Amino acid sequence: MTAETATEKQNIFSRFTEDSWALSISGIIIIGTLLFAWINPQFTFLKPIFKWESVEQLVQNVLAGKNLILIAGIGAGFTFLFTVVAILSGQSAKRFIKGFLVIYILAILSLVIAGNKSISYYGVEYVIFGLLMGLLLSNIFTIPAWLKLAARSEFYIKTGLVILGSSVLFGEIIKAGLPGLLQALVVVLGVWFFAMWLCRKLKVDDEFAVILASAVSICGVSAAIVASGAINGDKRKLSYVTTLVLLVAIPMMILQPWLVKWLNIPDLVGGAWLGGTLDTTASVTAAAQMLGPSAMKAGVIVKFSQNVLIGVAAVLIAAWWIYKKKGNNESSAQKMGLGIIWERFPKFVLGFIAVSLLFSFALSSDITVQVSGWLNSMRTICFALAFVAIGMEASFKDLAKMQGGRPAMAFIGAQIFNIILTLIVAYLLFGGYILPVPTIQ
């Protein structure tokens, strides 16, 4: 290969954004899985085992040779895919692999810890352990450059979000009927505007406010990343908000199911409440399963309804931000148009929507059932990688110092408002006060 050819290839790949790479890797995983399932319709995809109750089960199931080989094989596959991206992006393959393997091991460790039955009973999931391990590393030790190179939280979570589209099925959302969709709309709009108002009252800058408001109102870390991408937000502010989301989620996952039981809240209402306030589908499932199957189903459907709004939110936030900036700089020659909105729009969201539509309407139920468990495992591992990396990128000192702690105050205030508003809306829509109580099996 001549120097000129090498330079030409480097220029081609230099045009690839993080969204492009996330779409590429998730596309390879999804298409590869579907092709394999189509060729081998009777094949059962093995999923890594992380759940255990006793030390004996930990040794016999989680630490069994077959399971460890599967986990190592998945790790090798992810290492290869992400390393190829690193090389094409001009990074050192050796240094990236070294850092990625450390993050992968910590991610798997977080899944194993959270897999304990006693821990999962209280709704404390792997994202919390991944975050805490990353935070301990970043706040006790100095993170070496080679490890920082692989701590690409947004990249991992964008990849996982596209894969998540395979489990956001419109058919499931429709089963909840009007109550689920109405709750998602009312809560997202109400909480977003309240959070923006509170941020301004506390003199938090608009960039911070948009990321924070989106995280509280829609679906936590995922929405924060979408909003940050739509406005080209500061990475430090995004890391700050994602850390807050996960830290505040810990007491919520434990206390909310307990309050549902203590206050004798109906299961459907309690599930819808959890689905509208907890920030990940996994946390909703873990917390709601303590209330019963109908509560868990209602919670997951409400959360899926909010997840679907990610694409709409990305367009509206990008358009609003461009219009706002134009208004603040009338002398600017920049005109708001579809081209600028498209430039700001987080492209990985299109992958999420496309995959969701594919699995909802184009694929047979047999194929969907066959591959769903495997793809959910791939998505979970991507998220685990992301939360370890988020912890490594965050600092307790930064949380206290950044804008005098005002963003943290705004986030907590908005989350309290979210909890109260969502409970009221859940009672009205799922309790039979405005609409008939939906039938959810």
C-alpha positions as CSV (number, residue, x, y, z in Angstrom):
1,M,0.0,0.0,0.0
2,T,1.4,3.4,-1.0
3,A,1.6,6.3,1.4
4,E,-0.9,8.1,-0.8
5,T,-3.4,5.2,-0.6
6,A,-3.0,5.0,3.2
7,T,-3.6,8.7,3.6
8,E,-6.7,8.4,1.4
9,K,-8.1,5.6,3.5
10,Q,-7.3,7.5,6.7
11,N,-9.2,10.5,5.3
12,I,-12.2,8.3,4.5
13,F,-12.4,7.0,8.1
14,S,-11.7,10.4,9.6
15,R,-15.2,11.4,8.4
16,F,-16.8,8.7,10.5
17,T,-18.3,10.1,13.7
18,E,-18.9,8.2,17.0
19,D,-22.5,7.7,15.9
20,S,-21.4,6.2,12.7
21,W,-19.1,3.7,14.5
22,A,-21.9,2.8,17.0
23,L,-24.3,2.2,14.1
24,S,-21.6,0.0,12.4
25,I,-20.8,-2.2,15.4
26,S,-24.5,-2.6,16.5
27,G,-25.4,-3.3,12.8
28,I,-22.8,-6.0,12.6
29,I,-24.0,-7.6,15.8
30,I,-27.7,-7.5,14.9
31,I,-27.4,-8.5,11.2
32,G,-24.9,-11.2,12.0
33,T,-27.3,-12.6,14.7
34,L,-30.3,-12.5,12.4
35,L,-28.4,-14.2,9.5
36,F,-27.2,-17.0,11.8
37,A,-30.8,-17.5,13.1
38,W,-32.2,-17.5,9.6
39,I,-29.6,-20.2,8.5
40,N,-30.1,-22.2,11.7
41,P,-33.7,-21.7,12.7
42,Q,-33.5,-24.5,15.4
43,F,-30.3,-23.1,17.0
44,T,-30.5,-22.0,20.6
45,F,-28.3,-18.9,21.3
46,L,-26.4,-19.4,24.6
47,K,-26.6,-16.5,27.0
48,P,-23.9,-15.8,29.6
49,I,-25.2,-16.7,33.1
50,F,-24.7,-14.0,35.8
51,K,-27.6,-14.9,38.3
52,W,-26.7,-16.9,41.4
53,E,-28.1,-17.4,44.9
54,S,-25.5,-19.3,46.8
55,V,-21.7,-19.8,46.6
56,E,-22.4,-23.2,45.3
57,Q,-24.5,-21.8,42.4
58,L,-21.9,-19.2,41.7
59,V,-19.2,-21.9,41.3
60,Q,-21.4,-24.4,39.4
61,N,-23.2,-21.9,37.1
62,V,-21.5,-18.5,36.8
63,L,-17.9,-19.8,37.2
64,A,-18.4,-23.0,35.2
65,G,-16.0,-23.5,32.4
66,K,-18.6,-23.4,29.7
67,N,-19.9,-20.0,30.9
68,L,-16.5,-18.5,31.3
69,I,-15.5,-19.6,27.8
70,L,-18.7,-17.9,26.5
71,I,-18.0,-14.7,28.4
72,A,-14.4,-14.8,27.2
73,G,-15.6,-15.4,23.6
74,I,-18.0,-12.4,23.8
75,G,-15.2,-10.3,25.2
76,A,-12.9,-11.3,22.3
77,G,-15.6,-10.3,19.8
78,F,-16.2,-6.9,21.4
79,T,-12.4,-6.4,21.8
80,F,-11.9,-7.1,18.1
81,L,-14.8,-4.8,16.9
82,F,-13.9,-1.8,19.2
83,T,-10.2,-2.2,18.5
84,V,-10.8,-2.0,14.7
85,V,-12.6,1.3,15.3
86,A,-9.7,2.5,17.5
87,I,-7.2,1.6,14.7
88,L,-9.3,3.3,12.0
89,S,-9.6,6.3,14.2
90,G,-5.8,6.6,14.5
91,Q,-5.3,5.2,18.0
92,S,-2.8,2.7,19.3
93,A,-4.3,-0.9,19.1
94,K,-2.0,-2.2,21.8
95,R,-2.9,0.5,24.3
96,F,-6.6,0.4,23.5
97,I,-6.8,-3.4,23.9
98,K,-5.0,-3.2,27.3
99,G,-7.5,-0.6,28.5
100,F,-10.6,-2.3,27.1
101,L,-9.8,-5.6,28.7
102,V,-9.6,-3.9,32.1
103,I,-13.0,-2.2,31.5
104,Y,-14.5,-5.4,30.2
105,I,-13.4,-7.4,33.3
106,L,-14.9,-4.8,35.6
107,A,-18.1,-4.7,33.6
108,I,-18.5,-8.5,33.9
109,L,-17.7,-8.3,37.6
110,S,-20.5,-5.7,38.0
111,L,-22.9,-8.1,36.3
112,V,-21.8,-11.0,38.5
113,I,-22.2,-9.0,41.7
114,A,-25.6,-7.7,40.7
115,G,-26.6,-11.3,39.7
116,N,-26.8,-12.3,43.3
117,K,-30.5,-13.0,44.2
118,S,-30.4,-11.0,47.5
119,I,-28.9,-8.0,45.8
120,S,-31.2,-8.1,42.8
121,Y,-34.2,-8.4,45.2
122,Y,-33.6,-4.9,46.4
123,G,-33.3,-3.6,42.8
124,V,-29.6,-2.7,43.0
125,E,-28.5,-3.5,39.5
126,Y,-25.2,-3.8,37.6
127,V,-25.1,-0.1,36.4
128,I,-24.6,1.0,40.1
129,F,-21.8,-1.4,40.7
130,G,-20.2,-0.5,37.3
131,L,-20.4,3.2,38.2
132,L,-19.0,2.7,41.7
133,M,-16.0,0.7,40.5
134,G,-15.2,3.3,38.0
135,L,-15.6,6.1,40.5
136,L,-13.4,4.3,43.0
137,L,-10.7,4.0,40.4
138,S,-10.9,7.6,39.3
139,N,-11.1,9.1,42.7
140,I,-8.5,6.9,44.5
141,F,-6.0,6.3,41.8
142,T,-4.6,8.3,38.8
143,I,-6.2,6.7,35.7
144,P,-3.3,5.9,33.2
145,A,-3.6,7.3,29.7
146,W,-4.0,3.8,28.1
147,L,-7.0,3.1,30.4
148,K,-8.5,6.5,29.6
149,L,-8.2,5.7,25.9
150,A,-10.7,2.9,26.2
151,A,-13.1,4.6,28.6
152,R,-15.5,5.7,25.8
153,S,-18.8,5.7,27.7
154,E,-20.9,7.4,25.0
155,F,-19.6,5.0,22.3
156,Y,-20.5,2.0,24.3
157,I,-23.9,3.2,25.4
158,K,-24.8,4.4,21.9
159,T,-24.0,0.9,20.6
160,G,-26.1,-0.6,23.3
161,L,-29.0,1.7,22.6
162,V,-29.2,0.7,19.0
163,I,-29.3,-2.9,20.1
164,L,-32.0,-2.0,22.7
165,G,-34.3,-1.2,19.7
166,S,-34.7,-4.9,19.3
167,S,-36.6,-5.1,22.5
168,V,-38.7,-1.9,22.2
169,L,-41.6,-3.5,20.3
170,F,-44.5,-1.3,19.3
171,G,-46.9,-4.2,19.7
172,E,-46.1,-4.3,23.4
173,I,-46.5,-0.6,23.8
174,I,-49.9,-0.7,22.1
175,K,-51.1,-3.3,24.6
176,A,-51.1,-0.6,27.3
177,G,-53.3,1.4,25.1
178,L,-53.8,5.1,25.7
179,P,-52.8,5.2,29.4
180,G,-49.2,4.3,28.8
181,L,-48.7,6.7,25.9
182,L,-50.5,9.5,27.7
183,Q,-48.5,9.1,30.8
184,A,-45.2,9.2,28.8
185,L,-46.2,12.4,27.1
186,V,-47.6,14.2,30.2
187,V,-44.6,13.2,32.4
188,V,-41.9,13.9,29.8
189,L,-43.3,17.4,28.9
190,G,-44.2,18.3,32.5
191,V,-40.9,17.3,34.0
192,W,-38.8,18.7,31.2
193,F,-40.2,22.2,31.4
194,F,-40.2,22.1,35.2
195,A,-36.5,21.1,35.2
196,M,-35.6,23.9,32.7
197,W,-37.5,26.4,34.9
198,L,-35.7,25.2,38.0
199,C,-32.3,25.3,36.3
200,R,-32.9,28.9,35.4
201,K,-34.0,29.8,38.9
202,L,-30.8,28.3,40.2
203,K,-28.7,30.0,37.5
204,V,-27.6,26.8,35.8
205,D,-26.5,27.5,32.2
206,D,-28.8,26.4,29.4
207,E,-26.5,23.7,28.0
208,F,-26.4,22.0,31.4
209,A,-30.1,22.5,31.8
210,V,-31.0,20.8,28.5
211,I,-28.9,17.7,29.3
212,L,-30.2,17.6,32.9
213,A,-33.9,18.1,32.0
214,S,-33.8,15.4,29.3
215,A,-32.2,12.9,31.7
216,V,-34.8,13.5,34.4
217,S,-37.8,13.5,32.1
218,I,-37.2,10.9,29.5
219,C,-34.9,8.0,30.3
220,G,-31.8,8.9,32.2
221,V,-28.4,8.4,30.8
222,S,-29.7,7.5,27.3
223,A,-31.7,10.7,27.0
224,A,-28.8,12.8,28.4
225,I,-26.5,11.5,25.7
226,V,-29.1,12.2,23.0
227,A,-29.6,15.7,24.3
228,S,-25.9,16.4,24.5
229,G,-25.4,15.2,21.0
230,A,-28.3,17.4,19.7
231,I,-26.6,20.5,21.1
232,N,-23.0,19.5,20.9
233,G,-22.8,19.6,24.6
234,D,-19.7,19.7,26.9
235,K,-18.5,16.2,27.7
236,R,-17.8,17.2,31.3
237,K,-21.4,18.3,31.8
238,L,-22.7,15.1,30.3
239,S,-20.5,13.0,32.6
240,Y,-21.7,15.0,35.6
241,V,-25.4,14.4,34.7
242,T,-24.9,10.7,34.0
243,T,-23.2,10.2,37.3
244,L,-26.0,12.1,39.1
245,V,-28.6,9.9,37.4
246,L,-27.0,6.7,38.6
247,L,-26.3,7.9,42.2
248,V,-29.8,9.2,42.7
249,A,-31.2,5.9,41.2
250,I,-29.9,3.9,44.1
251,P,-32.3,5.0,46.8
252,M,-35.2,5.3,44.3
253,M,-34.9,1.6,43.3
254,I,-35.0,0.5,46.9
255,L,-37.5,3.0,48.4
256,Q,-40.2,3.2,45.7
257,P,-41.2,-0.5,45.7
258,W,-41.4,-0.4,49.5
259,L,-43.6,2.8,49.3
260,V,-45.9,1.0,46.9
261,K,-46.5,-1.8,49.4
262,W,-46.6,0.4,52.4
263,L,-49.2,2.8,50.9
264,N,-51.2,-0.1,49.3
265,I,-50.9,1.4,45.9
266,P,-52.5,-0.9,43.2
267,D,-50.0,-3.0,41.3
268,L,-50.7,-1.4,37.9
269,V,-50.4,2.1,39.3
270,G,-47.2,1.2,41.2
271,G,-45.7,-0.4,38.1
272,A,-46.6,2.7,35.9
273,W,-45.1,4.9,38.6
274,L,-41.8,3.0,38.6
275,G,-41.8,2.9,34.8
276,G,-42.1,6.7,34.6
277,T,-39.5,7.6,37.3
278,L,-36.7,5.0,37.2
279,D,-34.2,5.7,34.4
280,T,-33.4,2.3,32.8
281,T,-35.6,-0.6,31.7
282,A,-33.4,-2.9,33.8
283,S,-34.0,-0.9,37.0
284,V,-37.7,-0.8,36.3
285,T,-37.9,-4.5,35.8
286,A,-35.8,-5.2,38.9
287,A,-37.9,-2.9,41.1
288,A,-41.3,-3.8,39.7
289,Q,-40.9,-7.5,39.9
290,M,-41.1,-7.2,43.7
291,L,-44.7,-6.0,43.2
292,G,-45.8,-8.7,40.8
293,P,-46.0,-9.6,37.1
294,S,-48.7,-7.1,36.2
295,A,-46.8,-4.3,37.8
296,M,-43.6,-5.3,36.0
297,K,-45.4,-5.4,32.7
298,A,-47.0,-2.0,33.2
299,G,-43.6,-0.5,34.3
300,V,-41.8,-1.9,31.3
301,I,-44.5,-0.7,28.8
302,V,-44.4,2.8,30.2
303,K,-40.6,2.9,30.1
304,F,-40.7,1.7,26.5
305,S,-43.2,4.4,25.7
306,Q,-40.8,7.0,27.0
307,N,-37.9,5.4,25.1
308,V,-39.8,5.8,21.9
309,L,-39.8,9.5,22.5
310,I,-36.0,9.7,22.2
311,G,-36.1,10.3,18.5
312,V,-38.8,13.0,18.7
313,A,-36.9,14.7,21.6
314,A,-33.7,14.7,19.5
315,V,-35.3,16.5,16.6
316,L,-37.1,19.1,18.9
317,I,-34.1,19.8,21.1
318,A,-31.8,20.3,18.0
319,A,-34.3,22.6,16.4
320,W,-35.0,24.6,19.6
321,W,-31.2,24.9,20.3
322,I,-30.4,26.2,16.8
323,Y,-33.3,28.7,16.9
324,K,-32.2,29.9,20.4
325,K,-28.6,30.4,19.3
326,K,-29.8,32.2,16.2
327,G,-31.9,34.5,18.3
328,N,-28.9,35.3,20.6
329,N,-26.8,36.2,17.6
330,E,-28.9,38.1,15.0
331,S,-25.8,39.1,13.1
332,S,-24.9,35.5,12.4
333,A,-25.4,34.5,8.8
334,Q,-26.4,31.0,9.9
335,K,-30.0,30.2,9.0
336,M,-32.0,27.5,10.7
337,G,-32.9,24.8,8.3
338,L,-33.3,21.1,8.0
339,G,-29.6,20.7,7.1
340,I,-28.5,22.2,10.4
341,I,-31.0,20.1,12.4
342,W,-29.8,17.0,10.6
343,E,-26.2,17.8,11.4
344,R,-27.0,18.1,15.1
345,F,-29.4,15.2,15.2
346,P,-27.8,12.1,16.9
347,K,-27.6,9.6,14.1
348,F,-27.5,6.6,16.4
349,V,-31.2,7.4,17.3
350,L,-32.1,6.5,13.7
351,G,-30.6,3.1,14.3
352,F,-32.6,2.6,17.5
353,I,-35.8,3.5,15.6
354,A,-35.0,1.4,12.6
355,V,-34.2,-1.7,14.7
356,S,-37.4,-1.2,16.7
357,L,-39.5,-1.0,13.6
358,L,-37.7,-4.1,12.1
359,F,-38.3,-6.2,15.1
360,S,-41.9,-4.9,15.6
361,F,-43.2,-5.4,12.1
362,A,-40.8,-7.1,9.7
363,L,-39.6,-10.1,11.5
364,S,-41.5,-13.2,12.5
365,S,-42.2,-13.8,16.2
366,D,-40.2,-17.0,16.0
367,I,-37.1,-15.2,14.9
368,T,-37.7,-12.4,17.5
369,V,-38.0,-15.0,20.3
370,Q,-34.9,-16.9,19.1
371,V,-32.6,-13.9,19.1
372,S,-34.0,-11.6,21.8
373,G,-32.2,-13.2,24.7
374,W,-28.8,-13.1,23.0
375,L,-29.2,-9.5,21.8
376,N,-30.4,-8.4,25.3
377,S,-27.2,-9.9,26.7
378,M,-25.1,-8.0,24.1
379,R,-26.9,-4.7,25.0
380,T,-26.4,-5.3,28.7
381,I,-22.7,-5.9,28.3
382,C,-22.4,-2.7,26.2
383,F,-24.2,-0.8,29.0
384,A,-22.0,-2.3,31.7
385,L,-18.9,-1.2,29.7
386,A,-20.4,2.3,29.5
387,F,-21.2,2.7,33.2
388,V,-17.7,1.6,34.3
389,A,-16.3,4.2,31.8
390,I,-18.7,6.8,33.2
391,G,-17.3,6.3,36.6
392,M,-13.8,6.6,35.3
393,E,-14.6,9.9,33.7
394,A,-16.3,11.4,36.8
395,S,-14.8,13.0,39.9
396,F,-16.5,13.6,43.3
397,K,-14.6,16.9,43.4
398,D,-16.1,17.9,40.1
399,L,-19.6,17.1,41.3
400,A,-19.1,19.5,44.2
401,K,-17.3,22.2,42.4
402,M,-19.0,22.5,39.0
403,Q,-21.2,25.6,39.1
404,G,-21.2,25.5,42.9
405,G,-23.2,22.3,43.1
406,R,-26.3,24.1,41.7
407,P,-26.8,21.5,38.9
408,A,-27.0,18.7,41.5
409,M,-29.6,20.7,43.4
410,A,-31.6,21.3,40.2
411,F,-31.4,17.6,39.3
412,I,-32.6,16.4,42.8
413,G,-35.4,19.0,42.8
414,A,-36.6,18.0,39.3
415,Q,-36.4,14.3,40.3
416,I,-38.6,15.0,43.3
417,F,-41.1,16.8,41.1
418,N,-40.9,13.8,38.7
419,I,-41.7,11.3,41.4
420,I,-44.8,13.3,42.6
421,L,-46.2,14.2,39.2
422,T,-45.7,10.6,37.8
423,L,-47.5,9.1,40.8
424,I,-50.5,11.4,40.3
425,V,-50.6,10.7,36.5
426,A,-50.2,7.0,37.1
427,Y,-53.2,7.0,39.5
428,L,-55.4,9.0,37.1
429,L,-54.6,6.9,34.0
430,F,-53.9,3.4,35.4
431,G,-56.2,3.6,38.5
432,G,-59.5,3.9,36.5
433,Y,-60.2,7.5,37.4
434,I,-60.1,8.9,33.9
435,L,-59.8,5.9,31.6
436,P,-60.8,2.2,32.2
437,V,-58.1,0.2,33.9
438,P,-56.0,-1.4,31.1
439,T,-55.9,-5.2,30.8
440,I,-52.2,-6.2,31.0
441,Q,-51.5,-9.9,31.2
